[in-house]
Amino acid sequence: MSTNDDLSRLWIEAGGQRSIAAAQIANAYTGDVLPTEALHTPKKVTAAPGTSNLPPAALCLGREAELIEVRRILTSRHEGAITQSGTVHGLGGIGKSTLALHYAHRHRGDYALIWWINAASPDEIETSLTSLTQTLVPGWATTAERGALVAWAMQWLAWHPDWLLVFDNVENPDDLTPYTGALHQGHHLATSRRTTGWPDSASTLTLGNLEPDDATALLCRLVFKETSLAPRAQAEARVLAAELGYFPLAIKQAGAYLAQNRGISLDAYRRRLETKLAKSAHGTDSERTIARIWNVTLHALERIDPLAVEVLHTAAWLAPDDIPHSLLTALGTDPDDIAEAVGTLAAYSMVTDTGTTLSVHRLVQTVLRTPRNTDDTQSTRRLRGRDGAERAVLRRLTPLPGRDAPAEDQWDALTPHLVTLAATRPSEHHNTPLANAYETAAQRLHQQGHTARAVPLLEAVLAYCEQALGDTHLGTLNSRNNVASAYQAAGDLRRAVPLLEAALAQREQVLGDTHPDTLNSRNNLATAYQDAGDLDRAIPLLEAALAQCEQALGDTHPSTLVSRSNLASAYQAAGDLDRAIILLEVTLAQREQVLGDTHPDTLNSRNNLATAYQDAGDLDRAIILLEVTLAQREQALGDTHPDTLVSRNNLANAYQAAGDLDRAIPLHVATLAQREQALGDTHPETLNSRNNLATAYQDAGDLDRAIPLHVATLAQREQALGDTHPDTLASRNNLASAYQTAGDLDRAIPLQEVTLAQFQQALGDTHPNTLASRNNLASAYQAAGDLDRAIPLLEVTLAQCEQVLGDTHPHTLISRNNLANAYKAAGDLDRAIPLLEVTLAQFQQVLGDTHPHTLISRSSLAGAYQAAGDLDRAIPLHVATLAQREQALGDTHPDTLPTRHERAHLRGEAGETPRA
């Protein structure tokens, strides 16, 4: 063919059997593919409105942004692909097909025809196109050959506009070229797990996991339908959704299974997750389970690249994120071979590859770790992967040349992988070098303040000691004590207390009743009882431990002083501040004499005494002592030592309690910055500082800064400490309180309900924190005007506080005061006023006349007198409260200002002229 700018002189030639020639050709079919009578019909045939072969729409939550993006891509470029996200690290099940189906159903009115095409192979694509022809021209299609049906469909699509073809589950992007390259009158949308190989003309949308709230909502919808959920069920759904990695197919699989098997709780499903990933509900596609989908792909990868499967099985036993290529490169293996194997895995979306590190989705790891009785090959791979992971980590812990031990950065890099190996240890696994590595890594985590993270490591060490040394060997007893202490640090008191009880019994039997290790065990058990809120058992045990330490070790032995300090702490927790302060003052004097004025233990005593003064409302002495302690720690330990940061944090809290937010907030800000730098962003103490700063902003009325900081702290505590750790629950409670302060009761009340359920589950029904949470929920109900729920809850809380904590514990008095205020709000002054009068008298006796709680109680009683019209008693009480608040808290404390306003308002009611 030759061309010329003058189209009239264009010369076109064609030669050869059945050849054709034309100035422009869109699609040409020659020979016997189409019969003569069918050649012109595609142009004339029109599709009925709404023609499609779409399956029913699936439940699709949390994909609004992605649906909008698909629409934008298709309306601007006509071609698009929904692929696996590089941040998801999974294979099938991310919801690509569900999103495409949801898009197609949403936009049915925008297309003349929508056709769903199974696109796993060229043959399946052609089969789907033959069904299109059979739908549009059923009479002729019944006698036509397969090739003719495909060609007719292609002709129809070439002639008609405004259609959508959805190519689902494309294995090879090249399979679409005959269609995307020839058909331009409509939109092409493809779904695929392949992240590479797409032409430049196709925009790709990478699809990630669901957002946590959307995943939880989807799970609840599937399991409970439209049923209103109890807070505990909501909490369990949230935890299970997190364990499932917010992975859509896993959420749907779990939802269908649990909806069918109502006797299995969400928590039970979560605890046996590895056995559930291959199970489906009746009536669902048994092949569409996480385990089966991914196992099919593993078999395919086995044929393509066996080394890639071996690498994946090794990575399954390591921490899921940031696994170095070099860690997976065994001795004698070419690094390029490993890089190619990782590249293959990344192409099939089984891993995410940065070029130097890879990441694997946790559910993929769970599937690969779980034994499959029906597949010997996979079982062999699983065991070889475990062995390879252990050898890889131990090989990387080899000391560098010229060193006797691994460097700190070696431990830092490998500790996450050691934790994962320890958490997934096979039964009866005996590996002395690995157990030694576990123990060293656990010690380092403890020194860094991450004791809770060391739980799997210490459990593995204990299992090794029991197997190698026996149940009552001293090493085993020490290991058992360490595991229990780690449980306690993690807030898992249900496991810590029984283990500490067993450790104490064994040490008493093996070492005797007064051996120092036995005394330590007794002390540790008592502190666990205290953490669990069981002061009835904690205090007598601490008293006994102290007496034994004094007798066995002497009155001023360091262990005796520790025991005395712990007993004082228990008295303080029980609200017995008179005994606590006396004991803390004695302990401080003894430590100053025995250890010196600036010894770390002496400084600890000084700090503890200051917090007791603060609890007693004696902020003047508390602040002075905290300022002195901070200065001494700065001089003795340095400006960024963890103990110095504790002192700085406590001083900021004392300033905050005194209403001196101008000094409290800058000190909280500085402490947080120093903890972030010295300890890291997610260290528990850093999170404590972030939480304290948020509460200080809240006290200052700066909710725009307080609420985002509470939200961030809660998210970080959930990730670092777990969903039910006491600190996590405290953050959830504080966020709910901030929402309540902001008047957002729609968010505050559900969050308080969930928090209370979690406190009940984690700590028990009568733990002080549970009682405080129940009180807070009642307060939220009262703020919402729901006194029918608030008052019974406050009555229950008060009865439990009286039973558990005693009649005059500060928490009991606060509960009594809150109940009286609720009676007052309900107009029941006959019950409110006597209760407030009793409560005020008890506050004065227990905490003193000017303690902040006493002042609140006095203010509440004045308000009740005012509501009863008894201004003769109300006004003097308001005046006295104001004077005391001005003296105790300062003239501009947030609690002082409302009192001044109340006094002025009352004088107006009594006919007096308000004064500024």
Secondary structure as the mmCIF struct_conf table of DSSP 4:
data_model
#
loop_
_struct_conf.conf_type_id
_struct_conf.id
_struct_conf.beg_label_comp_id
_struct_conf.beg_label_asym_id
_struct_conf.beg_label_seq_id
_struct_conf.end_label_comp_id
_struct_conf.end_label_asym_id
_struct_conf.end_label_seq_id
STRN STRN1 SER A 2 SER A 2
BEND BEND1 ASP A 5 ASP A 5
HELX_RH_3T_P HELX_RH_3T_P1 LEU A 7 ARG A 9
STRN STRN2 TRP A 11 TRP A 11
BEND BEND2 GLY A 16 GLY A 16
TURN_TY1_P TURN_TY1_P1 GLN A 17 ARG A 18
BEND BEND3 ALA A 23 ALA A 23
BEND BEND4 ALA A 26 ALA A 26
TURN_TY1_P TURN_TY1_P2 GLY A 31 ASP A 32
BEND BEND5 VAL A 33 LEU A 34
HELX_RH_3T_P HELX_RH_3T_P2 THR A 36 ALA A 38
BEND BEND6 LEU A 39 HIS A 40
HELX_RH_AL_P HELX_RH_AL_P1 THR A 41 LYS A 44
HELX_LH_PP_P HELX_LH_PP_P1 ALA A 47 ALA A 48
TURN_TY1_P TURN_TY1_P3 PRO A 49 GLY A 50
STRN STRN3 THR A 51 SER A 52
HELX_LH_PP_P HELX_LH_PP_P2 LEU A 54 LEU A 59
BEND BEND7 GLY A 62 GLY A 62
HELX_RH_AL_P HELX_RH_AL_P2 GLU A 64 ARG A 77
BEND BEND8 HIS A 78 HIS A 78
STRN STRN4 GLU A 79 GLN A 84
TURN_TY1_P TURN_TY1_P4 GLY A 86 VAL A 88
TURN_TY1_P TURN_TY1_P5 GLY A 92 GLY A 93
BEND BEND9 ILE A 94 GLY A 95
HELX_RH_AL_P HELX_RH_AL_P3 LYS A 96 ARG A 106
TURN_TY1_P TURN_TY1_P6 HIS A 107 HIS A 107
HELX_RH_3T_P HELX_RH_3T_P3 ARG A 108 ASP A 110
BEND BEND10 ALA A 112 ALA A 112
STRN STRN5 LEU A 113 ASN A 118
BEND BEND11 ALA A 120 SER A 121
HELX_RH_AL_P HELX_RH_AL_P4 PRO A 122 LEU A 136
BEND BEND12 VAL A 137 VAL A 137
HELX_RH_AL_P HELX_RH_AL_P5 PRO A 138 ALA A 141
TURN_TY1_P TURN_TY1_P7 THR A 142 THR A 143
BEND BEND13 ALA A 144 ALA A 144
HELX_RH_AL_P HELX_RH_AL_P6 ARG A 146 TRP A 159
BEND BEND14 ASP A 162 ASP A 162
STRN STRN6 TRP A 163 ASP A 168
BEND BEND15 ASN A 169 ASN A 169
BEND BEND16 GLU A 171 GLU A 171
HELX_RH_3T_P HELX_RH_3T_P4 PRO A 173 LEU A 176
HELX_RH_AL_P HELX_RH_AL_P7 THR A 177 THR A 180
TURN_TY1_P TURN_TY1_P8 GLY A 181 ALA A 182
BEND BEND17 GLN A 185 GLY A 186
STRN STRN7 HIS A 187 SER A 192
BEND BEND18 ARG A 193 ARG A 193
BEND BEND19 THR A 196 THR A 196
TURN_TY1_P TURN_TY1_P9 ASP A 200 SER A 201
BEND BEND20 ALA A 202 ALA A 202
STRN STRN8 SER A 203 LEU A 207
HELX_LH_PP_P HELX_LH_PP_P3 ASN A 209 GLU A 211
HELX_RH_AL_P HELX_RH_AL_P8 PRO A 212 PHE A 224
TURN_TY1_P TURN_TY1_P10 LYS A 225 GLU A 226
HELX_LH_PP_P HELX_LH_PP_P4 THR A 227 ALA A 230
HELX_RH_AL_P HELX_RH_AL_P9 PRO A 231 GLU A 243
TURN_TY1_P TURN_TY1_P11 LEU A 244 TYR A 246
HELX_RH_AL_P HELX_RH_AL_P10 PRO A 248 GLN A 260
TURN_TY1_P TURN_TY1_P12 ARG A 262 GLY A 263
BEND BEND21 ILE A 264 ILE A 264
HELX_RH_AL_P HELX_RH_AL_P11 LEU A 266 ARG A 271
TURN_TY1_P TURN_TY1_P13 ARG A 272 ARG A 272
HELX_RH_AL_P HELX_RH_AL_P12 LEU A 273 LYS A 276
TURN_TY1_P TURN_TY1_P14 LEU A 277 ALA A 278
TURN_TY1_P TURN_TY1_P15 HIS A 282 GLY A 283
BEND BEND22 THR A 284 THR A 284
TURN_TY1_P TURN_TY1_P16 SER A 286 GLU A 287
BEND BEND23 THR A 289 THR A 289
HELX_RH_AL_P HELX_RH_AL_P13 ILE A 290 ILE A 304
HELX_RH_AL_P HELX_RH_AL_P14 PRO A 306 ALA A 315
TURN_TY1_P TURN_TY1_P17 ALA A 316 TRP A 317
BEND BEND24 LEU A 318 LEU A 318
BEND BEND25 PRO A 320 ASP A 321
STRN STRN9 ILE A 323 PRO A 324
HELX_RH_3T_P HELX_RH_3T_P5 HIS A 325 LEU A 328
TURN_TY1_P TURN_TY1_P18 LEU A 331 GLY A 332
HELX_RH_AL_P HELX_RH_AL_P15 PRO A 335 ALA A 347
TURN_TY1_P TURN_TY1_P19 TYR A 348 SER A 349
BEND BEND26 MET A 350 VAL A 351
STRN STRN10 THR A 352 ASP A 353
BEND BEND27 GLY A 355 THR A 356
STRN STRN11 THR A 357 SER A 359
HELX_RH_AL_P HELX_RH_AL_P16 ARG A 362 ARG A 369
BEND BEND28 THR A 370 THR A 370
TURN_TY1_P TURN_TY1_P20 ASN A 373 THR A 374
HELX_RH_AL_P HELX_RH_AL_P17 ASP A 376 ARG A 396
TURN_TY1_P TURN_TY1_P21 LEU A 397 LEU A 397
BEND BEND29 THR A 398 THR A 398
HELX_LH_PP_P HELX_LH_PP_P5 PRO A 399 LEU A 400
TURN_TY1_P TURN_TY1_P22 PRO A 401 GLY A 402
BEND BEND30 ASP A 404 ALA A 405
HELX_RH_AL_P HELX_RH_AL_P18 GLU A 408 ALA A 423
TURN_TY1_P TURN_TY1_P23 THR A 424 THR A 424
HELX_LH_PP_P HELX_LH_PP_P6 ARG A 425 PRO A 426
TURN_TY1_P TURN_TY1_P24 SER A 427 GLU A 428
HELX_RH_AL_P HELX_RH_AL_P19 THR A 432 GLN A 447
TURN_TY1_P TURN_TY1_P25 GLN A 448 GLY A 449
HELX_RH_3T_P HELX_RH_3T_P6 THR A 451 ALA A 454
HELX_RH_AL_P HELX_RH_AL_P20 VAL A 455 ALA A 468
TURN_TY1_P TURN_TY1_P26 LEU A 469 LEU A 469
TURN_TY1_P TURN_TY1_P27 ASP A 471 THR A 472
HELX_RH_AL_P HELX_RH_AL_P21 LEU A 474 ALA A 489
TURN_TY1_P TURN_TY1_P28 ALA A 490 GLY A 491
HELX_RH_AL_P HELX_RH_AL_P22 LEU A 493 LEU A 511
TURN_TY1_P TURN_TY1_P29 ASP A 513 THR A 514
HELX_RH_AL_P HELX_RH_AL_P23 PRO A 516 ASP A 531
TURN_TY1_P TURN_TY1_P30 ALA A 532 GLY A 533
HELX_RH_AL_P HELX_RH_AL_P24 LEU A 535 LEU A 553
TURN_TY1_P TURN_TY1_P31 ASP A 555 THR A 556
HELX_RH_AL_P HELX_RH_AL_P25 PRO A 558 ALA A 573
TURN_TY1_P TURN_TY1_P32 ALA A 574 GLY A 575
HELX_RH_AL_P HELX_RH_AL_P26 LEU A 577 LEU A 595
TURN_TY1_P TURN_TY1_P33 ASP A 597 THR A 598
HELX_RH_AL_P HELX_RH_AL_P27 PRO A 600 ASP A 615
TURN_TY1_P TURN_TY1_P34 ALA A 616 GLY A 617
HELX_RH_AL_P HELX_RH_AL_P28 LEU A 619 LEU A 637
TURN_TY1_P TURN_TY1_P35 ASP A 639 THR A 640
HELX_RH_AL_P HELX_RH_AL_P29 PRO A 642 ALA A 657
TURN_TY1_P TURN_TY1_P36 ALA A 658 GLY A 659
HELX_RH_AL_P HELX_RH_AL_P30 LEU A 661 LEU A 679
TURN_TY1_P TURN_TY1_P37 ASP A 681 THR A 682
HELX_RH_AL_P HELX_RH_AL_P31 PRO A 684 ASP A 699
TURN_TY1_P TURN_TY1_P38 ALA A 700 GLY A 701
HELX_RH_AL_P HELX_RH_AL_P32 LEU A 703 LEU A 721
TURN_TY1_P TURN_TY1_P39 ASP A 723 THR A 724
HELX_RH_AL_P HELX_RH_AL_P33 PRO A 726 THR A 741
TURN_TY1_P TURN_TY1_P40 ALA A 742 GLY A 743
HELX_RH_AL_P HELX_RH_AL_P34 LEU A 745 LEU A 763
TURN_TY1_P TURN_TY1_P41 ASP A 765 THR A 766
BEND BEND31 HIS A 767 HIS A 767
HELX_RH_AL_P HELX_RH_AL_P35 PRO A 768 ALA A 783
TURN_TY1_P TURN_TY1_P42 ALA A 784 GLY A 785
HELX_RH_AL_P HELX_RH_AL_P36 LEU A 787 LEU A 805
TURN_TY1_P TURN_TY1_P43 ASP A 807 THR A 808
HELX_RH_AL_P HELX_RH_AL_P37 PRO A 810 ALA A 825
TURN_TY1_P TURN_TY1_P44 ALA A 826 GLY A 827
HELX_RH_AL_P HELX_RH_AL_P38 LEU A 829 LEU A 847
TURN_TY1_P TURN_TY1_P45 ASP A 849 THR A 850
BEND BEND32 HIS A 851 HIS A 851
HELX_RH_AL_P HELX_RH_AL_P39 PRO A 852 ALA A 867
TURN_TY1_P TURN_TY1_P46 ALA A 868 GLY A 869
HELX_RH_AL_P HELX_RH_AL_P40 LEU A 871 LEU A 889
TURN_TY1_P TURN_TY1_P47 ASP A 891 THR A 892
TURN_TY1_P TURN_TY1_P48 PRO A 894 ASP A 895
HELX_RH_AL_P HELX_RH_AL_P41 THR A 896 GLU A 909
TURN_TY1_P TURN_TY1_P49 ALA A 910 GLY A 911
HELX_LH_PP_P HELX_LH_PP_P7 GLU A 912 PRO A 914
#
